[in-house]
């Protein structure tokens, strides 16, 4: 016969258990002093915090994380809920906290908080240089150049450097944008709003006496990205 769990109020005897991959996969085992109870997502509050980039050990709230309960959460045959937390735009130290909503005390369950590193650091093989908004530039004008990130790596610009390998000009800091915000022809497989790209602006020199061939190279740890360099003519 299948075990049926009582629909009782969970307490801090509940336990949070997580395993880490490129995201944290957590299980909340609902329990009270009598043992396991029926899991109900409404009995729990989930919060995320990120560690300060400036001072280790300092934590602050963040809205960058996404949590999703999965499974038959109101089945009388289930005393646990699976919680997947995901954040791929940046690799950083995070933690997930689970509180029991009981008499407004909000006490944390056993195993909470759980610290983990969100995202996957990109390598050169994960970054593909696609194109720039213009292939030909007048002196002093700018173009935006786009890169896609594959293989589940985070779109974290801190790992990527862009240099002018040939010619001259200035490159801006890297930034992120949505795939449907690019100028010119759509990028294959990256022209929808849910795809996040890396991008940068290249500005041609103000004074150019003759044709200038420019090569732009993105690299990670000194290794060039896929399809590097991008070439422009000024």
Buried (B, 14 or more C-beta within 10 A) or exposed (E): EEEEBEEBBBBBBBBBEBEEEBBBBBBBBBBBEEEBBBBBBEBBEBBBBBBEEEEEEEBEEBEBBEBEBEBEBEEBEBBBBBBEBBBBBBBBBBBBBBBBBBEEEEEBBBBBBBBBBBBBBBBBEBBBBBBBBBEEBEBEEBBBBBBBBEEEBBBBBEBBBBEBBEBEBEBBEBEBBBBEEBEEEEBEEBBEEEBBBBBBBBBBBEEBEEEBEBBBBBBBEEEBBBBBBBEBEB
